[in-house]
Structure formats: C-alpha cells, structure tokens
Amino acid sequence: MKKPKMIIFDYGHTLLCEPGFSLLRGEVALFEYVKSNRSNLNPKQVCDFSHELFEKCSSVRKMGFELHQWQFQRFLYEYLGIELSLTTPEAESIFWNNASVGAIMPNADKMIDYINAKGIRSGVISNIGWSGSALTERINRLLPQNKFEFIIASSEYMFRKPSAMLFGLALRKAGLEAADVWFCGDNITADVEGSAAVGMFPVWYEDESIENQWKAHKEGDRPSCNHLHIHDWLELIDTLDQKEKAHSCADGQ
C-alpha cells in the first residue's frame, strides 16, 4: 500500500455513530406537527407499521438499490392518512435528530485534523436512506473541521455499496485512479471488499468500544482481500506517519 492522495470514508459507525437510536422517539417528535390524523393513530402504531413497510422494501436494498427517506416518509404518512404541518425536509430533520442526535466516533475529529494538515484529500460514501442534504448537515455539525470534497448518500444515487458504480462515481468526482485512494469503513462486504474490488486500498475500521446495532458481520469474520485492520483512528494516524517517514527516507537516499 502506498500513501494515499485521498481517503474516502463510510459514515455510520466509521466517522459518526447514533447512540440510543429510536424510531419511536422520532415519530413522537413528528406528532407535535400533525395537522390531521384520520385514523387517530398514535406514534407507536405508526412506528410499528413503518417497520412492516421497511421489511416489504428490504428486497430492493438486498438487490443493491437504495430507498430515499423522502419517498418512504411520503408514502407512510399519506397511506396512513396523516398530514403534517412541515415540509418533507423539515420532517426528515426533526425525525432523525430526535431518533438520535448523533456522536463522533472516538478520535475521528483528531484523524480529520491530521489528514487536513497533511493535505490528504477526503470524501464520504454512505449507504443511507436519509437525504444527502440531511447527511451533509449532520456531518458538518459534528465534524465542522472536515474538508470533504463530496458526501455521497446512496439515497441520492440509486446504488448501494458494494456496487462498483458508487465507488466509480467517487473516483470520477475526485479525478483520481483507484490505486491513489484508500477507503475506510466498518462493513466487511460493503466497505472493505467493495472498495478493494475497484482497486482502492481498504481500511477495515472496527471499534468494538461503541455499540453497533447495525453490525453486518459475525464475530470471527474477516475480509477476503488484503486490507489494513484498525480499531482506533489514532492507528490510522500512526500508519500514515510511518508511510510519510518511509517516503522521506527513500527520497533522501
């Protein structure tokens, strides 16, 4: 592996996490803005139906395509006969921020400061149903020092990782060859093996100190490709430091 010109990151449980995530809490918050409720449903009933609806759509996601929260939310509330006094983006923001306000993964801010200082370019690709604007707002709020050149939400681009189309889109946006890019994420299939398949160097970030309700692999599973395995962002800083020192020594010979 050579020193990267750019590092692209996954979002969930990589840069940020969502402690205490609760769909019901999001529904309760939205019910403050209900204009009409023809069936007199309560937040718990809406939340339960939302789970059922999402399961009906799961086959689409398993095929490698993404749902957009705005479409899902619009169908859900219109189907149930509920009208809100909010725009769709406003409803999304209130729902997500109340489901979980979000938090920084340990030392992610220090790692971002480091790559910025070293002039290493950066970006984000996330498998996520939330809109790109909502995802960008959350990342910028919690990691305001970031210099991400793009934040790609799968909801806005149809495909889900490990689709080569999303990784290819990022490379086109960056104007770089895959060999010049590292990709960091917690998901073995989507992030590690997916990025390796297009020629990026994968970094498997696995912080076991933070509860991960979306963990997609079983204990003991390992990626089938060459990769760097880290458990703390300080390890990435150390690795990049070593690469820089090795490069300086080679230049000095």
C-alpha positions as CSV (number, residue, x, y, z in Angstrom):
1,M,0.0,0.0,0.0
2,K,1.3,3.4,-0.9
3,K,0.5,6.8,0.8
4,P,-3.0,7.9,-0.4
5,K,-3.7,11.1,-2.3
6,M,-7.3,10.8,-0.9
7,I,-9.1,8.9,1.8
8,I,-12.8,8.2,1.4
9,F,-14.9,7.3,4.5
10,D,-18.0,5.4,5.3
11,Y,-20.4,7.4,7.6
12,G,-22.2,5.1,10.1
13,H,-20.0,3.7,12.9
14,T,-17.0,4.9,11.0
15,L,-17.0,8.7,11.3
16,L,-20.1,9.1,13.4
17,C,-22.5,6.9,15.4
18,E,-26.1,7.2,16.5
19,P,-26.3,6.3,20.2
20,G,-29.7,5.3,21.6
21,F,-31.3,5.4,18.1
22,S,-35.1,5.1,18.4
23,L,-37.6,5.3,15.6
24,L,-40.4,5.7,18.1
25,R,-38.8,8.8,19.6
26,G,-38.6,10.2,16.1
27,E,-42.3,9.5,15.5
28,V,-43.2,11.1,18.8
29,A,-41.4,14.3,17.8
30,L,-43.2,14.4,14.5
31,F,-46.6,14.0,16.1
32,E,-46.1,17.5,17.5
33,Y,-46.7,18.7,13.9
34,V,-49.8,16.6,13.0
35,K,-52.5,18.6,11.2
36,S,-54.8,15.7,10.6
37,N,-54.9,12.1,11.6
38,R,-58.0,10.4,10.0
39,S,-57.5,7.1,11.7
40,N,-56.5,8.6,15.1
41,L,-53.2,6.6,15.2
42,N,-50.6,7.1,17.8
43,P,-46.8,7.2,17.3
44,K,-46.3,3.6,18.4
45,Q,-48.8,2.4,15.7
46,V,-47.1,4.4,13.0
47,C,-43.7,3.2,14.1
48,D,-44.9,-0.5,14.0
49,F,-46.3,0.0,10.5
50,S,-43.1,1.7,9.5
51,H,-41.1,-1.4,10.5
52,E,-43.5,-3.6,8.4
53,L,-43.2,-1.3,5.4
54,F,-39.5,-1.2,5.6
55,E,-39.4,-5.0,5.6
56,K,-41.5,-5.1,2.5
57,C,-38.9,-2.9,0.8
58,S,-35.9,-4.8,2.0
59,S,-35.6,-7.0,-1.1
60,V,-34.9,-3.9,-3.1
61,R,-32.0,-3.0,-0.9
62,K,-30.7,-6.6,-0.9
63,M,-30.6,-6.2,-4.7
64,G,-28.2,-3.3,-4.3
65,F,-30.6,-0.4,-4.7
66,E,-31.4,2.3,-2.1
67,L,-34.7,3.8,-0.8
68,H,-34.9,7.5,-0.2
69,Q,-36.3,8.6,3.1
70,W,-38.5,11.3,1.5
71,Q,-40.3,8.7,-0.7
72,F,-40.7,6.3,2.3
73,Q,-41.9,9.1,4.6
74,R,-44.4,10.4,2.0
75,F,-45.9,7.0,1.3
76,L,-46.1,6.2,5.0
77,Y,-48.0,9.2,6.1
78,E,-50.3,9.5,3.1
79,Y,-51.1,5.8,3.3
80,L,-52.0,6.2,7.0
81,G,-54.0,9.4,6.4
82,I,-51.7,11.6,8.4
83,E,-50.9,15.2,7.4
84,L,-48.0,17.2,8.9
85,S,-47.6,21.0,9.0
86,L,-44.0,20.5,7.8
87,T,-42.1,20.2,4.5
88,T,-40.6,16.9,3.8
89,P,-37.0,18.0,4.5
90,E,-38.2,19.6,7.8
91,A,-39.9,16.4,8.8
92,E,-36.8,14.3,8.0
93,S,-34.6,16.6,10.1
94,I,-36.9,16.6,13.1
95,F,-37.4,12.8,12.9
96,W,-33.7,11.9,12.5
97,N,-32.4,14.4,15.1
98,N,-34.8,13.1,17.7
99,A,-34.2,9.4,16.8
100,S,-30.5,10.2,17.6
101,V,-28.7,13.5,17.6
102,G,-25.5,11.6,16.6
103,A,-22.0,11.5,18.0
104,I,-18.4,11.4,16.8
105,M,-16.6,8.1,16.8
106,P,-13.6,8.1,19.1
107,N,-10.7,10.2,17.8
108,A,-12.4,10.8,14.4
109,D,-12.0,14.5,14.8
110,K,-8.3,14.1,15.5
111,M,-7.9,12.0,12.5
112,I,-9.7,14.5,10.3
113,D,-7.5,17.3,11.6
114,Y,-4.4,15.1,10.8
115,I,-5.3,14.4,7.2
116,N,-6.3,18.0,6.6
117,A,-2.9,19.1,8.0
118,K,-1.1,16.6,5.7
119,G,-3.0,17.7,2.6
120,I,-4.7,14.4,2.1
121,R,-8.0,14.9,0.3
122,S,-11.1,13.3,1.7
123,G,-14.7,12.4,0.9
124,V,-17.6,10.2,2.1
125,I,-19.7,7.4,0.6
126,S,-22.6,6.2,2.8
127,N,-25.3,3.5,2.3
128,I,-28.1,5.5,3.8
129,G,-31.8,6.3,3.2
130,W,-31.6,9.8,4.6
131,S,-31.2,12.6,2.1
132,G,-27.8,13.9,1.0
133,S,-28.6,17.3,2.5
134,A,-29.5,15.8,5.9
135,L,-26.4,13.6,5.9
136,T,-24.2,16.6,5.0
137,E,-25.8,18.7,7.7
138,R,-25.1,16.1,10.3
139,I,-21.5,15.5,9.3
140,N,-20.8,19.2,9.1
141,R,-22.4,19.8,12.5
142,L,-20.4,17.1,14.3
143,L,-17.2,17.3,12.3
144,P,-17.1,21.0,11.3
145,Q,-13.4,21.0,10.5
146,N,-13.8,18.5,7.7
147,K,-12.8,19.3,4.1
148,F,-14.8,16.6,2.4
149,E,-14.9,17.3,-1.3
150,F,-18.1,15.3,-1.7
151,I,-20.6,13.4,0.5
152,I,-22.3,10.7,-1.5
153,A,-25.5,9.4,0.1
154,S,-26.7,6.2,-1.7
155,S,-30.3,7.5,-1.4
156,E,-29.4,10.2,-3.9
157,Y,-27.6,7.9,-6.3
158,M,-29.7,4.8,-6.5
159,F,-26.9,2.2,-5.9
160,R,-25.7,0.8,-2.6
161,K,-22.2,-0.3,-1.7
162,P,-20.6,-2.6,-2.6
163,S,-21.7,-1.6,-6.1
164,A,-18.8,-0.5,-8.2
165,M,-20.9,2.3,-9.5
166,L,-20.8,4.3,-6.3
167,F,-17.0,3.8,-5.9
168,G,-16.6,4.7,-9.6
169,L,-18.7,7.8,-9.1
170,A,-16.4,8.9,-6.3
171,L,-13.3,8.4,-8.4
172,R,-14.7,10.4,-11.2
173,K,-15.6,13.2,-8.8
174,A,-12.1,13.1,-7.4
175,G,-10.3,12.8,-10.7
176,L,-8.1,10.1,-9.3
177,E,-7.1,6.5,-10.1
178,A,-8.3,3.9,-7.6
179,A,-4.8,3.0,-6.6
180,D,-4.3,6.5,-5.2
181,V,-7.3,6.2,-2.9
182,W,-7.9,4.5,0.5
183,F,-11.4,3.6,1.7
184,C,-12.2,3.3,5.4
185,G,-15.3,1.6,6.7
186,D,-16.7,-0.9,9.2
187,N,-18.7,-3.1,6.9
188,I,-16.6,-6.1,5.5
189,T,-18.7,-6.6,2.4
190,A,-19.8,-3.1,1.5
191,D,-16.8,-1.1,2.5
192,V,-13.7,-3.3,2.6
193,E,-14.3,-5.9,-0.1
194,G,-16.4,-3.4,-2.2
195,S,-13.6,-0.8,-2.3
196,A,-10.9,-3.5,-2.9
197,A,-12.8,-4.8,-5.9
198,V,-12.4,-1.5,-7.7
199,G,-8.7,-1.2,-6.8
200,M,-8.9,1.1,-3.8
201,F,-6.9,0.1,-0.7
202,P,-9.4,-0.8,2.1
203,V,-9.1,0.1,5.7
204,W,-11.3,-2.0,8.0
205,Y,-12.2,0.2,11.0
206,E,-13.6,-1.9,13.8
207,D,-14.1,0.0,17.1
208,E,-15.7,-2.5,19.5
209,S,-16.0,0.0,22.3
210,I,-19.1,1.6,20.7
211,E,-22.3,-0.4,20.5
212,N,-23.2,-1.1,16.8
213,Q,-26.8,-2.2,16.3
214,W,-26.2,-2.3,12.5
215,K,-23.1,-4.6,12.7
216,A,-23.3,-6.6,9.5
217,H,-20.8,-9.4,10.1
218,K,-20.5,-12.3,12.6
219,E,-17.7,-12.5,15.2
220,G,-14.6,-14.0,13.6
221,D,-15.5,-13.0,10.0
222,R,-12.6,-11.5,8.1
223,P,-12.4,-9.7,4.7
224,S,-11.3,-11.9,1.8
225,C,-9.0,-9.2,0.5
226,N,-5.7,-7.5,1.5
227,H,-6.5,-4.7,3.9
228,L,-5.4,-2.6,6.9
229,H,-7.3,-3.5,10.1
230,I,-7.5,-0.8,12.8
231,H,-9.5,-0.4,16.0
232,D,-8.9,3.3,16.6
233,W,-8.4,6.3,14.4
234,L,-5.0,7.0,16.1
235,E,-3.8,3.8,14.4
236,L,-4.5,5.3,11.0
237,I,-2.6,8.4,12.0
238,D,0.4,6.2,13.0
239,T,0.2,4.3,9.8
240,L,0.2,7.5,7.7
241,D,3.1,8.8,9.7
242,Q,5.1,5.7,9.0
243,K,4.3,6.0,5.3
244,E,5.5,9.6,5.3
245,K,8.7,8.8,7.1
246,A,9.4,5.9,4.7
247,H,8.8,8.1,1.8
248,S,11.1,10.8,3.2
249,C,13.9,8.2,3.8
250,A,13.5,6.9,0.2
251,D,13.8,10.5,-1.1
252,G,16.9,11.1,1.0
253,Q,18.8,8.1,-0.4
